[in-house]
Amino acid sequence: MIGLGAVAYFTYHTVEGDRGVLAYFRLQAEILDAEMHLSRVASERTEMEHRVQLLRPDHLDPDMLEERARIMLNMGREGEVVVFDKRR
């Protein structure tokens, strides 16, 4: 009876414990979510670094400069149609 109780105890904690099988699968799902989030953040960072590179004094892109000036000054040319992008 004691042996059966010990086997049941260890079997339960193998599945349900802090380091059990279910906890392992839960951690794997969290790791997958974190890796996907890391991938999104890395792509956003790459895009931002590219945009910053276009504004460097040694390599100034006129289109990027005009875009930033319009955004910062909140101005446009006469007769232009402005379309707002809510994603940015």
PDB file of N, CA, C and O in Angstrom:
ATOM      1  N   MET A   1       0.821  -1.186   0.000  1.00  0.00           N
ATOM      2  CA  MET A   1       0.000   0.000   0.000  1.00  0.00           C
ATOM      3  C   MET A   1       0.875   1.263   0.000  1.00  0.00           C
ATOM      4  O   MET A   1       0.580   2.236  -0.694  1.00  0.00           O
ATOM      5  N   ILE A   2       1.945   1.228   0.784  1.00  0.00           N
ATOM      6  CA  ILE A   2       2.860   2.371   0.839  1.00  0.00           C
ATOM      7  C   ILE A   2       3.547   2.556  -0.509  1.00  0.00           C
ATOM      8  O   ILE A   2       3.705   3.680  -0.985  1.00  0.00           O
ATOM      9  N   GLY A   3       3.952   1.451  -1.116  1.00  0.00           N
ATOM     10  CA  GLY A   3       4.593   1.519  -2.432  1.00  0.00           C
ATOM     11  C   GLY A   3       3.648   2.071  -3.481  1.00  0.00           C
ATOM     12  O   GLY A   3       4.058   2.877  -4.316  1.00  0.00           O
ATOM     13  N   LEU A   4       2.396   1.655  -3.456  1.00  0.00           N
ATOM     14  CA  LEU A   4       1.405   2.163  -4.399  1.00  0.00           C
ATOM     15  C   LEU A   4       1.167   3.655  -4.182  1.00  0.00           C
ATOM     16  O   LEU A   4       1.013   4.413  -5.140  1.00  0.00           O
ATOM     17  N   GLY A   5       1.140   4.066  -2.923  1.00  0.00           N
ATOM     18  CA  GLY A   5       0.988   5.492  -2.612  1.00  0.00           C
ATOM     19  C   GLY A   5       2.171   6.307  -3.133  1.00  0.00           C
ATOM     20  O   GLY A   5       1.988   7.403  -3.661  1.00  0.00           O
ATOM     21  N   ALA A   6       3.382   5.769  -2.983  1.00  0.00           N
ATOM     22  CA  ALA A   6       4.585   6.468  -3.460  1.00  0.00           C
ATOM     23  C   ALA A   6       4.572   6.585  -4.983  1.00  0.00           C
ATOM     24  O   ALA A   6       4.911   7.631  -5.537  1.00  0.00           O
ATOM     25  N   VAL A   7       4.175   5.496  -5.653  1.00  0.00           N
ATOM     26  CA  VAL A   7       4.117   5.538  -7.115  1.00  0.00           C
ATOM     27  C   VAL A   7       3.078   6.553  -7.573  1.00  0.00           C
ATOM     28  O   VAL A   7       3.333   7.321  -8.500  1.00  0.00           O
ATOM     29  N   ALA A   8       1.925   6.567  -6.943  1.00  0.00           N
ATOM     30  CA  ALA A   8       0.882   7.534  -7.298  1.00  0.00           C
ATOM     31  C   ALA A   8       1.365   8.963  -7.046  1.00  0.00           C
ATOM     32  O   ALA A   8       1.115   9.847  -7.865  1.00  0.00           O
ATOM     33  N   TYR A   9       2.046   9.200  -5.937  1.00  0.00           N
ATOM     34  CA  TYR A   9       2.566  10.539  -5.604  1.00  0.00           C
ATOM     35  C   TYR A   9       3.536  11.019  -6.676  1.00  0.00           C
ATOM     36  O   TYR A   9       3.411  12.132  -7.186  1.00  0.00           O
ATOM     37  N   PHE A  10       4.505  10.169  -7.015  1.00  0.00           N
ATOM     38  CA  PHE A  10       5.513  10.583  -7.990  1.00  0.00           C
ATOM     39  C   PHE A  10       4.929  10.700  -9.402  1.00  0.00           C
ATOM     40  O   PHE A  10       5.363  11.552 -10.178  1.00  0.00           O
ATOM     41  N   THR A  11       3.965   9.869  -9.737  1.00  0.00           N
ATOM     42  CA  THR A  11       3.316   9.970 -11.037  1.00  0.00           C
ATOM     43  C   THR A  11       2.552  11.283 -11.155  1.00  0.00           C
ATOM     44  O   THR A  11       2.616  11.965 -12.178  1.00  0.00           O
ATOM     45  N   TYR A  12       1.839  11.621 -10.106  1.00  0.00           N
ATOM     46  CA  TYR A  12       1.089  12.889 -10.106  1.00  0.00           C
ATOM     47  C   TYR A  12       2.032  14.078 -10.290  1.00  0.00           C
ATOM     48  O   TYR A  12       1.775  14.956 -11.113  1.00  0.00           O
ATOM     49  N   HIS A  13       3.111  14.103  -9.530  1.00  0.00           N
ATOM     50  CA  HIS A  13       4.038  15.242  -9.610  1.00  0.00           C
ATOM     51  C   HIS A  13       4.866  15.235 -10.894  1.00  0.00           C
ATOM     52  O   HIS A  13       5.391  16.277 -11.287  1.00  0.00           O
ATOM     53  N   THR A  14       4.990  14.106 -11.542  1.00  0.00           N
ATOM     54  CA  THR A  14       5.653  14.062 -12.838  1.00  0.00           C
ATOM     55  C   THR A  14       4.812  14.772 -13.892  1.00  0.00           C
ATOM     56  O   THR A  14       5.351  15.400 -14.803  1.00  0.00           O
ATOM     57  N   VAL A  15       3.513  14.673 -13.770  1.00  0.00           N
ATOM     58  CA  VAL A  15       2.616  15.299 -14.739  1.00  0.00           C
ATOM     59  C   VAL A  15       2.252  16.719 -14.325  1.00  0.00           C
ATOM     60  O   VAL A  15       2.332  17.631 -15.148  1.00  0.00           O
ATOM     61  N   GLU A  16       1.857  16.930 -13.084  1.00  0.00           N
ATOM     62  CA  GLU A  16       1.296  18.198 -12.621  1.00  0.00           C
ATOM     63  C   GLU A  16       2.277  19.115 -11.896  1.00  0.00           C
ATOM     64  O   GLU A  16       1.931  20.270 -11.649  1.00  0.00           O
ATOM     65  N   GLY A  17       3.439  18.680 -11.554  1.00  0.00           N
ATOM     66  CA  GLY A  17       4.347  19.462 -10.725  1.00  0.00           C
ATOM     67  C   GLY A  17       4.889  20.708 -11.417  1.00  0.00           C
ATOM     68  O   GLY A  17       4.610  20.955 -12.591  1.00  0.00           O
ATOM     69  N   ASP A  18       5.672  21.492 -10.666  1.00  0.00           N
ATOM     70  CA  ASP A  18       6.275  22.717 -11.204  1.00  0.00           C
ATOM     71  C   ASP A  18       7.206  22.426 -12.375  1.00  0.00           C
ATOM     72  O   ASP A  18       7.377  23.259 -13.265  1.00  0.00           O
ATOM     73  N   ARG A  19       7.797  21.256 -12.366  1.00  0.00           N
ATOM     74  CA  ARG A  19       8.682  20.852 -13.458  1.00  0.00           C
ATOM     75  C   ARG A  19       8.127  19.628 -14.180  1.00  0.00           C
ATOM     76  O   ARG A  19       8.883  18.826 -14.729  1.00  0.00           O
ATOM     77  N   GLY A  20       6.820  19.492 -14.176  1.00  0.00           N
ATOM     78  CA  GLY A  20       6.165  18.349 -14.793  1.00  0.00           C
ATOM     79  C   GLY A  20       5.973  18.518 -16.287  1.00  0.00           C
ATOM     80  O   GLY A  20       6.410  19.496 -16.893  1.00  0.00           O
ATOM     81  N   VAL A  21       5.310  17.539 -16.853  1.00  0.00           N
ATOM     82  CA  VAL A  21       5.101  17.498 -18.298  1.00  0.00           C
ATOM     83  C   VAL A  21       4.212  18.667 -18.746  1.00  0.00           C
ATOM     84  O   VAL A  21       4.505  19.316 -19.750  1.00  0.00           O
ATOM     85  N   LEU A  22       3.145  18.932 -18.015  1.00  0.00           N
ATOM     86  CA  LEU A  22       2.259  20.033 -18.397  1.00  0.00           C
ATOM     87  C   LEU A  22       2.968  21.385 -18.302  1.00  0.00           C
ATOM     88  O   LEU A  22       2.766  22.256 -19.148  1.00  0.00           O
ATOM     89  N   ALA A  23       3.793  21.556 -17.277  1.00  0.00           N
ATOM     90  CA  ALA A  23       4.563  22.801 -17.152  1.00  0.00           C
ATOM     91  C   ALA A  23       5.543  22.939 -18.310  1.00  0.00           C
ATOM     92  O   ALA A  23       5.778  24.047 -18.792  1.00  0.00           O
ATOM     93  N   TYR A  24       6.111  21.836 -18.759  1.00  0.00           N
ATOM     94  CA  TYR A  24       7.029  21.858 -19.889  1.00  0.00           C
ATOM     95  C   TYR A  24       6.328  22.368 -21.153  1.00  0.00           C
ATOM     96  O   TYR A  24       6.859  23.223 -21.862  1.00  0.00           O
ATOM     97  N   PHE A  25       5.131  21.836 -21.428  1.00  0.00           N
ATOM     98  CA  PHE A  25       4.397  22.275 -22.616  1.00  0.00           C
ATOM     99  C   PHE A  25       3.965  23.734 -22.491  1.00  0.00           C
ATOM    100  O   PHE A  25       3.958  24.459 -23.485  1.00  0.00           O
ATOM    101  N   ARG A  26       3.610  24.167 -21.307  1.00  0.00           N
ATOM    102  CA  ARG A  26       3.235  25.557 -21.076  1.00  0.00           C
ATOM    103  C   ARG A  26       4.434  26.482 -21.332  1.00  0.00           C
ATOM    104  O   ARG A  26       4.293  27.537 -21.950  1.00  0.00           O
ATOM    105  N   LEU A  27       5.602  26.076 -20.853  1.00  0.00           N
ATOM    106  CA  LEU A  27       6.808  26.880 -21.076  1.00  0.00           C
ATOM    107  C   LEU A  27       7.200  26.919 -22.551  1.00  0.00           C
ATOM    108  O   LEU A  27       7.665  27.947 -23.042  1.00  0.00           O
ATOM    109  N   GLN A  28       7.015  25.813 -23.254  1.00  0.00           N
ATOM    110  CA  GLN A  28       7.316  25.795 -24.681  1.00  0.00           C
ATOM    111  C   GLN A  28       6.419  26.776 -25.440  1.00  0.00           C
ATOM    112  O   GLN A  28       6.874  27.446 -26.367  1.00  0.00           O
ATOM    113  N   ALA A  29       5.147  26.857 -25.046  1.00  0.00           N
ATOM    114  CA  ALA A  29       4.232  27.802 -25.692  1.00  0.00           C
ATOM    115  C   ALA A  29       4.644  29.243 -25.390  1.00  0.00           C
ATOM    116  O   ALA A  29       4.579  30.106 -26.265  1.00  0.00           O
ATOM    117  N   GLU A  30       5.065  29.501 -24.156  1.00  0.00           N
ATOM    118  CA  GLU A  30       5.534  30.850 -23.799  1.00  0.00           C
ATOM    119  C   GLU A  30       6.793  31.213 -24.574  1.00  0.00           C
ATOM    120  O   GLU A  30       6.948  32.356 -25.004  1.00  0.00           O
ATOM    121  N   ILE A  31       7.684  30.262 -24.754  1.00  0.00           N
ATOM    122  CA  ILE A  31       8.916  30.517 -25.515  1.00  0.00           C
ATOM    123  C   ILE A  31       8.584  30.839 -26.967  1.00  0.00           C
ATOM    124  O   ILE A  31       9.185  31.739 -27.555  1.00  0.00           O
ATOM    125  N   LEU A  32       7.635  30.113 -27.550  1.00  0.00           N
ATOM    126  CA  LEU A  32       7.228  30.373 -28.931  1.00  0.00           C
ATOM    127  C   LEU A  32       6.637  31.779 -29.062  1.00  0.00           C
ATOM    128  O   LEU A  32       6.947  32.491 -30.017  1.00  0.00           O
ATOM    129  N   ASP A  33       5.792  32.185 -28.112  1.00  0.00           N
ATOM    130  CA  ASP A  33       5.222  33.531 -28.133  1.00  0.00           C
ATOM    131  C   ASP A  33       6.315  34.593 -28.010  1.00  0.00           C
ATOM    132  O   ASP A  33       6.289  35.601 -28.716  1.00  0.00           O
ATOM    133  N   ALA A  34       7.270  34.362 -27.116  1.00  0.00           N
ATOM    134  CA  ALA A  34       8.354  35.319 -26.925  1.00  0.00           C
ATOM    135  C   ALA A  34       9.226  35.426 -28.174  1.00  0.00           C
ATOM    136  O   ALA A  34       9.669  36.521 -28.522  1.00  0.00           O
ATOM    137  N   GLU A  35       9.475  34.316 -28.845  1.00  0.00           N
ATOM    138  CA  GLU A  35      10.278  34.352 -30.069  1.00  0.00           C
ATOM    139  C   GLU A  35       9.559  35.094 -31.189  1.00  0.00           C
ATOM    140  O   GLU A  35      10.192  35.819 -31.956  1.00  0.00           O
ATOM    141  N   MET A  36       8.241  34.919 -31.289  1.00  0.00           N
ATOM    142  CA  MET A  36       7.483  35.651 -32.307  1.00  0.00           C
ATOM    143  C   MET A  36       7.496  37.149 -32.002  1.00  0.00           C
ATOM    144  O   MET A  36       7.628  37.969 -32.910  1.00  0.00           O
ATOM    145  N   HIS A  37       7.358  37.502 -30.729  1.00  0.00           N
ATOM    146  CA  HIS A  37       7.416  38.915 -30.335  1.00  0.00           C
ATOM    147  C   HIS A  37       8.801  39.483 -30.648  1.00  0.00           C
ATOM    148  O   HIS A  37       8.914  40.603 -31.147  1.00  0.00           O
ATOM    149  N   LEU A  38       9.842  38.722 -30.360  1.00  0.00           N
ATOM    150  CA  LEU A  38      11.203  39.157 -30.661  1.00  0.00           C
ATOM    151  C   LEU A  38      11.378  39.393 -32.155  1.00  0.00           C
ATOM    152  O   LEU A  38      12.020  40.363 -32.557  1.00  0.00           O
ATOM    153  N   SER A  39      10.822  38.528 -32.968  1.00  0.00           N
ATOM    154  CA  SER A  39      10.924  38.672 -34.415  1.00  0.00           C
ATOM    155  C   SER A  39      10.250  39.963 -34.882  1.00  0.00           C
ATOM    156  O   SER A  39      10.800  40.688 -35.711  1.00  0.00           O
ATOM    157  N   ARG A  40       9.049  40.251 -34.343  1.00  0.00           N
ATOM    158  CA  ARG A  40       8.355  41.495 -34.717  1.00  0.00           C
ATOM    159  C   ARG A  40       9.153  42.722 -34.289  1.00  0.00           C
ATOM    160  O   ARG A  40       9.289  43.675 -35.056  1.00  0.00           O
ATOM    161  N   VAL A  41       9.675  42.702 -33.080  1.00  0.00           N
ATOM    162  CA  VAL A  41      10.439  43.845 -32.584  1.00  0.00           C
ATOM    163  C   VAL A  41      11.726  44.027 -33.388  1.00  0.00           C
ATOM    164  O   VAL A  41      12.126  45.154 -33.677  1.00  0.00           O
ATOM    165  N   ALA A  42      12.363  42.931 -33.744  1.00  0.00           N
ATOM    166  CA  ALA A  42      13.596  43.020 -34.534  1.00  0.00           C
ATOM    167  C   ALA A  42      13.328  43.614 -35.907  1.00  0.00           C
ATOM    168  O   ALA A  42      14.126  44.410 -36.401  1.00  0.00           O
ATOM    169  N   SER A  43      12.208  43.237 -36.534  1.00  0.00           N
ATOM    170  CA  SER A  43      11.901  43.804 -37.850  1.00  0.00           C
ATOM    171  C   SER A  43      11.559  45.288 -37.736  1.00  0.00           C
ATOM    172  O   SER A  43      11.927  46.074 -38.608  1.00  0.00           O
ATOM    173  N   GLU A  44      10.859  45.677 -36.670  1.00  0.00           N
ATOM    174  CA  GLU A  44      10.574  47.099 -36.455  1.00  0.00           C
ATOM    175  C   GLU A  44      11.865  47.877 -36.242  1.00  0.00           C
ATOM    176  O   GLU A  44      12.024  48.986 -36.752  1.00  0.00           O
ATOM    177  N   ARG A  45      12.776  47.292 -35.492  1.00  0.00           N
ATOM    178  CA  ARG A  45      14.054  47.966 -35.239  1.00  0.00           C
ATOM    179  C   ARG A  45      14.842  48.136 -36.536  1.00  0.00           C
ATOM    180  O   ARG A  45      15.427  49.192 -36.776  1.00  0.00           O
ATOM    181  N   THR A  46      14.856  47.108 -37.364  1.00  0.00           N
ATOM    182  CA  THR A  46      15.566  47.188 -38.643  1.00  0.00           C
ATOM    183  C   THR A  46      14.967  48.292 -39.511  1.00  0.00           C
ATOM    184  O   THR A  46      15.698  49.053 -40.145  1.00  0.00           O
ATOM    185  N   GLU A  47      13.645  48.378 -39.539  1.00  0.00           N
ATOM    186  CA  GLU A  47      12.990  49.427 -40.323  1.00  0.00           C
ATOM    187  C   GLU A  47      13.344  50.813 -39.783  1.00  0.00           C
ATOM    188  O   GLU A  47      13.624  51.729 -40.556  1.00  0.00           O
ATOM    189  N   MET A  48      13.332  50.966 -38.470  1.00  0.00           N
ATOM    190  CA  MET A  48      13.685  52.264 -37.869  1.00  0.00           C
ATOM    191  C   MET A  48      15.143  52.628 -38.142  1.00  0.00           C
ATOM    192  O   MET A  48      15.453  53.782 -38.438  1.00  0.00           O
ATOM    193  N   GLU A  49      16.030  51.653 -38.042  1.00  0.00           N
ATOM    194  CA  GLU A  49      17.441  51.922 -38.320  1.00  0.00           C
ATOM    195  C   GLU A  49      17.635  52.364 -39.762  1.00  0.00           C
ATOM    196  O   GLU A  49      18.455  53.240 -40.039  1.00  0.00           O
ATOM    197  N   HIS A  50      16.893  51.768 -40.673  1.00  0.00           N
ATOM    198  CA  HIS A  50      16.986  52.163 -42.078  1.00  0.00           C
ATOM    199  C   HIS A  50      16.501  53.601 -42.257  1.00  0.00           C
ATOM    200  O   HIS A  50      17.127  54.380 -42.976  1.00  0.00           O
ATOM    201  N   ARG A  51      15.390  53.956 -41.610  1.00  0.00           N
ATOM    202  CA  ARG A  51      14.861  55.315 -41.729  1.00  0.00           C
ATOM    203  C   ARG A  51      15.831  56.335 -41.116  1.00  0.00           C
ATOM    204  O   ARG A  51      16.002  57.432 -41.648  1.00  0.00           O
ATOM    205  N   VAL A  52      16.456  55.969 -40.011  1.00  0.00           N
ATOM    206  CA  VAL A  52      17.439  56.868 -39.390  1.00  0.00           C
ATOM    207  C   VAL A  52      18.648  57.024 -40.300  1.00  0.00           C
ATOM    208  O   VAL A  52      19.191  58.121 -40.430  1.00  0.00           O
ATOM    209  N   GLN A  53      19.073  55.935 -40.930  1.00  0.00           N
ATOM    210  CA  GLN A  53      20.212  55.992 -41.852  1.00  0.00           C
ATOM    211  C   GLN A  53      19.951  56.977 -42.988  1.00  0.00           C
ATOM    212  O   GLN A  53      20.870  57.655 -43.448  1.00  0.00           O
ATOM    213  N   LEU A  54      18.690  57.057 -43.445  1.00  0.00           N
ATOM    214  CA  LEU A  54      18.358  57.982 -44.535  1.00  0.00           C
ATOM    215  C   LEU A  54      18.400  59.441 -44.096  1.00  0.00           C
ATOM    216  O   LEU A  54      18.443  60.335 -44.941  1.00  0.00           O
ATOM    217  N   LEU A  55      18.389  59.695 -42.799  1.00  0.00           N
ATOM    218  CA  LEU A  55      18.439  61.075 -42.294  1.00  0.00           C
ATOM    219  C   LEU A  55      19.821  61.499 -41.815  1.00  0.00           C
ATOM    220  O   LEU A  55      19.976  62.616 -41.320  1.00  0.00           O
ATOM    221  N   ARG A  56      20.815  60.652 -41.947  1.00  0.00           N
ATOM    222  CA  ARG A  56      22.173  61.010 -41.510  1.00  0.00           C
ATOM    223  C   ARG A  56      22.735  62.118 -42.396  1.00  0.00           C
ATOM    224  O   ARG A  56      22.466  62.146 -43.597  1.00  0.00           O
ATOM    225  N   PRO A  57      23.509  63.027 -41.816  1.00  0.00           N
ATOM    226  CA  PRO A  57      24.041  64.158 -42.599  1.00  0.00           C
ATOM    227  C   PRO A  57      24.924  63.734 -43.769  1.00  0.00           C
ATOM    228  O   PRO A  57      24.931  64.406 -44.800  1.00  0.00           O
ATOM    229  N   ASP A  58      25.663  62.642 -43.636  1.00  0.00           N
ATOM    230  CA  ASP A  58      26.545  62.221 -44.716  1.00  0.00           C
ATOM    231  C   ASP A  58      25.790  61.532 -45.857  1.00  0.00           C
ATOM    232  O   ASP A  58      26.329  61.375 -46.953  1.00  0.00           O
ATOM    233  N   HIS A  59      24.554  61.125 -45.603  1.00  0.00           N
ATOM    234  CA  HIS A  59      23.755  60.457 -46.635  1.00  0.00           C
ATOM    235  C   HIS A  59      22.297  60.875 -46.437  1.00  0.00           C
ATOM    236  O   HIS A  59      21.477  60.089 -45.963  1.00  0.00           O
ATOM    237  N   LEU A  60      21.990  62.097 -46.799  1.00  0.00           N
ATOM    238  CA  LEU A  60      20.663  62.652 -46.568  1.00  0.00           C
ATOM    239  C   LEU A  60      19.760  62.396 -47.773  1.00  0.00           C
ATOM    240  O   LEU A  60      20.077  62.794 -48.894  1.00  0.00           O
ATOM    241  N   ASP A  61      18.642  61.733 -47.530  1.00  0.00           N
ATOM    242  CA  ASP A  61      17.673  61.446 -48.582  1.00  0.00           C
ATOM    243  C   ASP A  61      16.647  62.591 -48.610  1.00  0.00           C
ATOM    244  O   ASP A  61      15.962  62.818 -47.613  1.00  0.00           O
ATOM    245  N   PRO A  62      16.533  63.308 -49.723  1.00  0.00           N
ATOM    246  CA  PRO A  62      15.619  64.455 -49.785  1.00  0.00           C
ATOM    247  C   PRO A  62      14.152  64.079 -49.528  1.00  0.00           C
ATOM    248  O   PRO A  62      13.418  64.844 -48.901  1.00  0.00           O
ATOM    249  N   ASP A  63      13.728  62.918 -50.003  1.00  0.00           N
ATOM    250  CA  ASP A  63      12.345  62.503 -49.769  1.00  0.00           C
ATOM    251  C   ASP A  63      12.074  62.268 -48.286  1.00  0.00           C
ATOM    252  O   ASP A  63      11.024  62.651 -47.771  1.00  0.00           O
ATOM    253  N   MET A  64      13.020  61.641 -47.611  1.00  0.00           N
ATOM    254  CA  MET A  64      12.848  61.384 -46.177  1.00  0.00           C
ATOM    255  C   MET A  64      12.866  62.693 -45.400  1.00  0.00           C
ATOM    256  O   MET A  64      12.103  62.862 -44.450  1.00  0.00           O
ATOM    257  N   LEU A  65      13.734  63.621 -45.799  1.00  0.00           N
ATOM    258  CA  LEU A  65      13.793  64.916 -45.139  1.00  0.00           C
ATOM    259  C   LEU A  65      12.472  65.665 -45.301  1.00  0.00           C
ATOM    260  O   LEU A  65      11.972  66.260 -44.347  1.00  0.00           O
ATOM    261  N   GLU A  66      11.907  65.634 -46.511  1.00  0.00           N
ATOM    262  CA  GLU A  66      10.628  66.308 -46.743  1.00  0.00           C
ATOM    263  C   GLU A  66       9.514  65.645 -45.928  1.00  0.00           C
ATOM    264  O   GLU A  66       8.669  66.330 -45.352  1.00  0.00           O
ATOM    265  N   GLU A  67       9.518  64.328 -45.884  1.00  0.00           N
ATOM    266  CA  GLU A  67       8.490  63.612 -45.113  1.00  0.00           C
ATOM    267  C   GLU A  67       8.558  63.983 -43.633  1.00  0.00           C
ATOM    268  O   GLU A  67       7.530  64.260 -43.015  1.00  0.00           O
ATOM    269  N   ARG A  68       9.752  63.989 -43.069  1.00  0.00           N
ATOM    270  CA  ARG A  68       9.906  64.319 -41.645  1.00  0.00           C
ATOM    271  C   ARG A  68       9.539  65.776 -41.382  1.00  0.00           C
ATOM    272  O   ARG A  68       8.923  66.084 -40.361  1.00  0.00           O
ATOM    273  N   ALA A  69       9.916  66.687 -42.303  1.00  0.00           N
ATOM    274  CA  ALA A  69       9.583  68.100 -42.128  1.00  0.00           C
ATOM    275  C   ALA A  69       8.075  68.305 -42.154  1.00  0.00           C
ATOM    276  O   ALA A  69       7.546  69.081 -41.359  1.00  0.00           O
ATOM    277  N   ARG A  70       7.382  67.625 -43.048  1.00  0.00           N
ATOM    278  CA  ARG A  70       5.916  67.737 -43.109  1.00  0.00           C
ATOM    279  C   ARG A  70       5.276  67.231 -41.824  1.00  0.00           C
ATOM    280  O   ARG A  70       4.346  67.845 -41.302  1.00  0.00           O
ATOM    281  N   ILE A  71       5.778  66.107 -41.317  1.00  0.00           N
ATOM    282  CA  ILE A  71       5.211  65.548 -40.090  1.00  0.00           C
ATOM    283  C   ILE A  71       5.488  66.465 -38.903  1.00  0.00           C
ATOM    284  O   ILE A  71       4.591  66.731 -38.102  1.00  0.00           O
ATOM    285  N   MET A  72       6.709  66.942 -38.786  1.00  0.00           N
ATOM    286  CA  MET A  72       7.083  67.771 -37.633  1.00  0.00           C
ATOM    287  C   MET A  72       6.400  69.130 -37.668  1.00  0.00           C
ATOM    288  O   MET A  72       5.995  69.650 -36.628  1.00  0.00           O
ATOM    289  N   LEU A  73       6.271  69.710 -38.860  1.00  0.00           N
ATOM    290  CA  LEU A  73       5.675  71.039 -38.977  1.00  0.00           C
ATOM    291  C   LEU A  73       4.173  70.996 -39.216  1.00  0.00           C
ATOM    292  O   LEU A  73       3.500  72.025 -39.156  1.00  0.00           O
ATOM    293  N   ASN A  74       3.648  69.805 -39.487  1.00  0.00           N
ATOM    294  CA  ASN A  74       2.221  69.618 -39.733  1.00  0.00           C
ATOM    295  C   ASN A  74       1.740  70.518 -40.870  1.00  0.00           C
ATOM    296  O   ASN A  74       0.734  71.216 -40.745  1.00  0.00           O
ATOM    297  N   MET A  75       2.469  70.488 -41.966  1.00  0.00           N
ATOM    298  CA  MET A  75       2.142  71.335 -43.109  1.00  0.00           C
ATOM    299  C   MET A  75       2.142  70.515 -44.393  1.00  0.00           C
ATOM    300  O   MET A  75       2.718  69.429 -44.459  1.00  0.00           O
ATOM    301  N   GLY A  76       1.485  71.057 -45.403  1.00  0.00           N
ATOM    302  CA  GLY A  76       1.463  70.446 -46.719  1.00  0.00           C
ATOM    303  C   GLY A  76       1.375  71.538 -47.764  1.00  0.00           C
ATOM    304  O   GLY A  76       1.233  72.718 -47.442  1.00  0.00           O
ATOM    305  N   ARG A  77       1.459  71.133 -49.007  1.00  0.00           N
ATOM    306  CA  ARG A  77       1.358  72.105 -50.080  1.00  0.00           C
ATOM    307  C   ARG A  77      -0.103  72.353 -50.424  1.00  0.00           C
ATOM    308  O   ARG A  77      -0.974  71.540 -50.118  1.00  0.00           O
ATOM    309  N   GLU A  78      -0.354  73.477 -51.059  1.00  0.00           N
ATOM    310  CA  GLU A  78      -1.710  73.822 -51.454  1.00  0.00           C
ATOM    311  C   GLU A  78      -2.189  72.847 -52.525  1.00  0.00           C
ATOM    312  O   GLU A  78      -1.456  72.546 -53.467  1.00  0.00           O
ATOM    313  N   GLY A  79      -3.412  72.357 -52.381  1.00  0.00           N
ATOM    314  CA  GLY A  79      -3.987  71.451 -53.351  1.00  0.00           C
ATOM    315  C   GLY A  79      -3.651  69.982 -53.108  1.00  0.00           C
ATOM    316  O   GLY A  79      -4.084  69.123 -53.876  1.00  0.00           O
ATOM    317  N   GLU A  80      -2.904  69.681 -52.076  1.00  0.00           N
ATOM    318  CA  GLU A  80      -2.564  68.294 -51.779  1.00  0.00           C
ATOM    319  C   GLU A  80      -3.686  67.619 -51.003  1.00  0.00           C
ATOM    320  O   GLU A  80      -4.427  68.261 -50.258  1.00  0.00           O
ATOM    321  N   VAL A  81      -3.790  66.324 -51.194  1.00  0.00           N
ATOM    322  CA  VAL A  81      -4.715  65.523 -50.427  1.00  0.00           C
ATOM    323  C   VAL A  81      -3.889  64.733 -49.416  1.00  0.00           C
ATOM    324  O   VAL A  81      -2.945  64.037 -49.788  1.00  0.00           O
ATOM    325  N   VAL A  82      -4.244  64.842 -48.143  1.00  0.00           N
ATOM    326  CA  VAL A  82      -3.499  64.168 -47.081  1.00  0.00           C
ATOM    327  C   VAL A  82      -4.280  62.938 -46.645  1.00  0.00           C
ATOM    328  O   VAL A  82      -5.467  63.017 -46.328  1.00  0.00           O
ATOM    329  N   VAL A  83      -3.593  61.800 -46.634  1.00  0.00           N
ATOM    330  CA  VAL A  83      -4.187  60.545 -46.190  1.00  0.00           C
ATOM    331  C   VAL A  83      -3.443  60.133 -44.929  1.00  0.00           C
ATOM    332  O   VAL A  83      -2.229  59.935 -44.959  1.00  0.00           O
ATOM    333  N   PHE A  84      -4.167  60.004 -43.817  1.00  0.00           N
ATOM    334  CA  PHE A  84      -3.550  59.640 -42.549  1.00  0.00           C
ATOM    335  C   PHE A  84      -3.481  58.128 -42.407  1.00  0.00           C
ATOM    336  O   PHE A  84      -4.452  57.421 -42.675  1.00  0.00           O
ATOM    337  N   ASP A  85      -2.340  57.650 -41.988  1.00  0.00           N
ATOM    338  CA  ASP A  85      -2.101  56.221 -41.767  1.00  0.00           C
ATOM    339  C   ASP A  85      -2.097  55.999 -40.267  1.00  0.00           C
ATOM    340  O   ASP A  85      -1.178  56.453 -39.584  1.00  0.00           O
ATOM    341  N   LYS A  86      -3.094  55.317 -39.739  1.00  0.00           N
ATOM    342  CA  LYS A  86      -3.224  55.137 -38.294  1.00  0.00           C
ATOM    343  C   LYS A  86      -2.220  54.153 -37.731  1.00  0.00           C
ATOM    344  O   LYS A  86      -2.067  54.074 -36.512  1.00  0.00           O
ATOM    345  N   ARG A  87      -1.526  53.396 -38.580  1.00  0.00           N
ATOM    346  CA  ARG A  87      -0.561  52.423 -38.096  1.00  0.00           C
ATOM    347  C   ARG A  87       0.699  53.080 -37.565  1.00  0.00           C
ATOM    348  O   ARG A  87       1.426  52.455 -36.794  1.00  0.00           O
ATOM    349  N   ARG A  88       0.979  54.282 -37.936  1.00  0.00           N
ATOM    350  CA  ARG A  88       2.227  54.930 -37.487  1.00  0.00           C
ATOM    351  C   ARG A  88       1.939  55.948 -36.439  1.00  0.00           C
ATOM    352  O   ARG A  88       2.858  56.596 -35.940  1.00  0.00           O
TER     353      ARG A  88
END
